[in-house]
């Protein structure tokens, strides 16, 4: 606040945002009482210019007297939450309710209960980034912007009891990303992996790092892999750790290359570059996530993020062969057009099926049938979190806990028992059945031909690129042998669609194009 239009520095005072005397480094900074940094808007009440309303990254605040020596703020949020999550971590312990989230400009927050109205306490502020929870559910690992990492001991109210800064002193922080990659090993809470530009680090002695309540960096327990990515500008953008088999680390980069490290938890293993993904993702995209099947670490789903690029590639053999699987999430098969930006993914085995999930800028999508470029992704959660950006997906196999972190609409969870818990249709892949659609591309009508080994109840659904049903044919019984259906789809707009043939509960899908 200034009383002379900011013409001098003598007549200014801090009345909100950061507390007076804050400075970056050594923990010597914090928020103004009952207020929040990162301001967006201020508004004087027209009827009383003593009253000011303020909007910032913490929500909406009001003061009754903006001219008071010490301005007092009150929150007007009343249930409105500024919960823009970058990441979510869950305890590895079955049936545990402990969750940890990294929130944009709202710190690292923790809850020990799944009660929907519970307060998530903030043991550390800043731009919350990556997180990890030790098996004892007392030691928590967190990062904030520009690669600052801490180990913290919390009580069951998520109150900070002790802390120790953890990022390696020998790292060059100028090489860090804004949200620098960190990953706790999927099986061993004593191991964390860390990125420094094109270099990979590991600490496999976390339990012996003592709490000294120090903000000083330390090299204690840290080892740098001698094998670095070449050229030096090839920055690591994501790290993913396998469940079974254990100790496999996948490394994604800004330069759109993928690496695999076997026996990553000990010694000085080699970073093996996987074959290039054809065609290599266009300039301007980078790898944001690598989903690993928790029962088969050779199956991976790669996410490249940005707009007008091809987003999703799948491999069953540890990257030796790649398949494009973005399907209806792309407007055009090249990835160009108005498809969403994909951010995160998960592979979840459920009985004899496998659920594939993708978080995007227009919500969460899933399928249980990856069918190359014909893959149909169905929107999930459209009545709960809707088209909110989904930044992070995490899953616990022991009890089926699936947790979704959204950028602006909080955290959601469900315990999965089957793909039907989240998918509206069964998309079992049975490659022995084929059907044909012609002409394709079409103008007004298309013919669908298929052969049945027995008389069967059959229906047809047509989906648009966002997984919405645009045409539906009532299920009827078709005879054994050759059958045909004429699809009258003249009223559809030009674009890409997906025709799904439902035969007694099994679904088969093909892509069609309307001129």
N, C-alpha and C positions, 0 to 999 in steps of 0.2 A: 504494500500500500504506500502511496506517495501523497503528500499534501501540497506538492508544487509541480505536479505533472511530470515527475521523474527528471526534472532539470538538474537536480543535485542528488548526491547519494546520502546527504545528511538527514533528509526528511523522509526516508523510506523505512519501512518495517515489515517483517515477515508476519503474515496473518493467516497462513495456511500452507498446505502442501508439505514440504519438508520442515522439520523442526529447526529452530534457530541454532546455528552453529554446526549444522550437518556438513560433513565433507566425505568425499569418496575414499574408501580404504580403511582398514583396521576397525571395521564395525562402527565407525563414528558417524553414523547417520541414522535417521529415523523419520517418522511421520509426525506432523503437527497433531496435537491432541484431537482425537475424534474427527480426523480429516484424512486426506489422501493426496499424494502427488499426481502429476500428469493431468493438468487442467485442460478442460475443453470449452467451457462456456461459463460466463457470469451474467447475472440478470438482476438489476435493481427492481424491487417491487414498485410498480408505477404509483401506487397510492401511498407509499412510505419508503423514501430512499435510505432509511436506516437499515432496511431489511434487504439482504442479498441472498439469492439462490445460486448455487454453484454446481456444475456437473463436471465430474472427473472420472478417472478409471476406477474409483471406489464407489461410484454411484451418484446420488443427489444429496446435497447438503444445504442447510439454511442457517444464517445467523440473524438474530434479532437486532444486532447493533454492529454494523460494519465499521463504525468509528470508535468503538471501544478500544482502550489501550491493549488489552488482551482479548482478541476476538474469540468468541465461543461458538462452535459449530454443533448443529444437531443433524442427525441422519434422517432423511426422508425416504429411505429405501423401502421399509415396511414390507419386506418380502421380495423386493426387486434385487436380484443378485448379478453382480458383474463377474460371472464365473467363466472366464475364457481360458480353458485348459489347453496346455501344450501336451502334457503327458499325464498318465495315471499309473500308479504302481499298486499291486495287491500283495498281501502276505502269501507266501507259498504254503502256509499251513491250511489244511482242509477245514472248511466251515468258519474260518476266521473272517471277522468283519472289518479288519484294519485296512484302510485305504489311504493312499498318499497321492496328492496331485501337485503338479507344477502349473501355476496360473500366471497369465500375462499380467504383469504389474500388480499382482495380488499374492505374491510370495509362494512358498511351499506350504501346503495345508494338509492336515492329517485328521482323520477321524477313526475312532475305535468302535463305532457302531454304525449299523446300516439304517438307523432311524432316519426317516426322510426330513425331519425338522431339526436334526442335530446340527450344532455349530461345528464347522471344521476349523480348528484352531491353527494359527500361523506361527510356527516356531522360528521362521526366518522370512524376511520380506525380500523385495526385489522382484525381478521377473523370474518366477519359478520355472524351472526347466525339467531336467531328468531326475528320477527318483529311484530308490531301492530300499527295501525293508528287510532287515535281518530276521532270521528265524525266531529269535527271542522276542521279537516285536517290541524291543526297547531301543535298539540301535537303528537309526534311520540315516540314509545317505541322500543328499540332495545337491542339486546344482542350481545356480542362477545365471543370469546373463554373462556372456564373455568368459565362460569357463571357470567360474568360482565354485568350488565344491567343499562341502562340509560333511563331517560325521557328527550326529547329534544323538544324545540320550534324552528320551522323552518319557514322561509318565503317561498314565492312561487318559489324561485330559489333554494330551499333546502339548503339555507345558515343557519348555526346554529346561533340562536339569544340568546339562553340560554339553560342551561342543569342542570340536577341533577342526581347523581348516585342513583340507585333504589334498587339494590339487598340487601336482608335483612342482617343486621350486625350480627344477631344471628346464621346465617347459617354457617356450616362448609364447606368451599369451597373445602376441600379435598374430599368431597363426590360428588362433581359435576362431570357430564360428560363433555367431551370436548365441545360438543354442548349441553349445559344443557337445558332441556325442559322448555319452557315458552309458555303460551297460553292466548291470550286475549279472554274474553268471547264473544261468537258469537253474542250476542244481546246487551251487556252492555259494552261500552268502559271505564267504571269506574272500571272494574274488570279484574285482571290478576291472573292466576294460575302459580305456580312455584314449581319446584322439587328440593329436597335436598336428594339425595340418595333414601332411602326408605320412606322419609317424603314428605308430600304435604303441600304447603303454599298457601295463598290467600291474595291479597290486593284488597279490594273493596271500596277504597277511593282515587283513583288515581288523581281525579281532585283537591283534596286539598293538594297534594304534591307540594310545592312551588319550584320555580327555584332559587337556591342559587349558581349556578355554582360551585358546590362542587363535588369532586371526592371521598368523604367519603361515605361508606355504611351507610344505615339507616334502622331502624326497623319501621319507621313511616307507619302506616296503615297495617302492616303485621300481619297475624294470622296463626299459624301452626295448622293443623288438628291433633287432639289428636290420631286419629286412624292411625297407621303407618303400613307399610307392614312388614310381618314377613316371613322369617328371615331378619335380618338387611342387608344382602348382596343383597337383592332383589331390585335393583335400578329401579326407574322410568325412562323409555326411551322415552315416548311420551304422550302428553296430547291432547285430542280432546273435543271440546265444541259443544253442540247441538244448533240447531236453533229452531226447533219445535218438541215437546214441549221444552221450554227453561230450562236452569239451570241444564242440565245433563252433567256430565263430565265423559268421558271414560279415563282410565289410563292403558297404556301398559308398560311392564317391560322388562328388560334384561333377566329375568328368564322365559320369555314366558308365563306369566300369565296376564290376563285382569281383570280390576276392573271397577265398575260403581259407580258413586256418584250422587245421586239425591239431588236436592236443594243445589247444590254445592256452590251457591253464597252467602249463609248466614249461620250463626250458625256454628255448629261443626258436620257435617254429617258423616256418616259411609262409609268407602270404602268397597263395597261388591264385593268379589271375584266371578267372573263368572265361570261356569263349565269349566273344562279343555278342551282344544281343542284336539280331538283325531285324529291321534296319536299326542302327544305333540311334538312340533317342535324340531328337533334334536339339540344336543349340538352345540354351535357356532352360532346359529341364535338368533335374538332378534326382538322385535316388533318395527318397524320404523314408522308405521302410522295406524290410525284407522279412516276410512272414515265413516261418519254418513250421512244418508239420511236427507236432510234439512227439509223434510216434515213429517218424521217419524223416531224419534230418536231410535226406537227399531231395525231398519235395519242398520247393520254395516258390513263393509268389513275390515278384519284385514290383515295387511301386515307384514310378517316375512322376514327379509332380511339376505341374505348370498347366497353362491352358494351351489348347491347339497343339498338343503333342500326344503320341501314343503312350498310354499310362501303365498298362499291366502286362507282365510277361510271367509265364509259368514254366517250371521245369520239374520233371520227375526224377532226373538223374544228376542232381547237384550242378546244374548249369551246363551240362554237356550239350543239351538240346533245349532250345527255347521255343515257346509257343505264345502267340498273341492271344489274350483272353479278355480284352476290355469289352468286346461285344457291343451291346447297346449303350454303354457308357460313353462311347465316342460317336460324334455325329457322322463322321466319315471313317472308312477303314484305315486311312492314313493317320488318323488321330487329329487331323485338322478339323476346324469347325467350332461348334459351340458346346462341346462336351464339358463336364465339370472337371475341376482339378482334383485328382485323387491324392490322398494324404497318407493313408495307413491301411493295413490289411491284416487278416488272420486266417489260419487254416486250422479247423477244429474237427477232429474225428469224432463221430457220434454213432456208435454201433457199426453197422455195415455201410453207413453213409459218411460223407465228409462235407462239412459246411465251410464255404469260403465267404469271407466278409471283406468289404472294402469301405473305408470311410472317405467321403468326398466333401466338396464344398456345398453340395445340395443334399447331404444326409448320408445315411447308412444303406448299403446295398448288399444283397447276399444271393448265393446260388449253391446248389449241391451238384451241379453238372457243368464242369468246365468243358466247353465245346468249341475251343478255338475262337475264331472271330464271330461265330454264331452264338456265343455265350449270352444268355439272358440274365441280367442282374435285376433282381426284384427289390424294390424299395422296402426297407424295414423301419418300423418305428414312426411311420408318418403321422400317427395320431398322438404320439408322445413328444418326441423332440423334433419331429418333422424334418424340414429341409435345413436344419442347423448344420454348420460345418462340424464334421466328425474328424478330430485331429488324432485320436489315439484309441486303439483297441487292445485289451489285454484279457487273458483267459487262464483259468486254473483248471487243469484237467481232473484233479482229484475229486472235485465236487461239481464240476460243470459251471463254475462261476464265470460269467462273461461281463466285463465292465467296459463301458463306452465313455470316453471323455469328449465333450463337445466344446467348441470355441464360442461360448456365449450363452449356453443353456444348461450348464451343469453336468453332472455325472449320472449315468443310468446303469442298472445292473439287472441280470436275470440268471437263474440257474438252468442250464440247458440239459435236456435229456434226449432230445431228438431234433432233427432239422425242422420238423413241423412246429416246434415251439416259436420259430421266428419266420419261417417261410410259409406262404399261403398255398403253394403248390409243391408237389413232389417232383423233383427233377432228376430222377434216377437215370444214369447214363447206361443205355443198353445198345452198344454199337452194332449188334446183329440186325437191327431193324433200320430200314431206310425208307424215306419217302421223297418224292420229287415235286417241285413247284415250277410251273412254266406258264407264260414267259416270265423271265426274271432278268432284268427289270421289267415291270409291267406298267400299263397305263390306267386301265379301269378294272380289268378282271384278270384273275390268275387261276390256273387249274392245279389242284393238289391231287396227286396219285400215290396210292400206297397198297401194299399187299398184306393181308392178314392170314395167319396160319389157322385161325379159327374165328368163328363169329364173335364179335366183341363190341362192347359199348364204347363209342368214340366221340370225343368232342374237340373243338378247335377254338383256341384263343389267339388273338393277335395283340402284341404289345408294341408300344412305341419305344423310343430310345431311353426313356426314363423308367421303363418297367411298368407303365400304366396300361391297363387293358383298354383297347380302343375298339375291338370287335369281339363278339362272343357268339359261337354257334351252339345251339342246344345239343346235348349229348343224345345220340341215337344209336341203334344197333346196326352195324355194318356186317355184311356177309363174309364168309371165308373166301379168300382169293383176292382178285384185283378189285379195287374201289377207286372212285374219283369224286372230288368235290369241287364245284366252281365257287370261287371266292369273289363276291361282288364288293369291291373295295374302292369304288370310284370316288367316294366322298373323302378319302384320306388325303392329307396334304402330301406333297412331295417329300421324300426322305427315306430313312431306313426303318424297317419294321421287322418283327420277329414272329413267325407263325409257330405255335406250339400245338402239337397233336397229342391229345391225351387218350391213351388206350388202356382202359381198365386200371387207371392209376399211374401208369408209366407215361412220362412226358418226353417228347422228341421235338426238337426245335431247329428251324432253319431261318436264315436271314433273307429278307426280300427287300427290294428297292422300288419305291414308287417314283416314276419319272415326273 
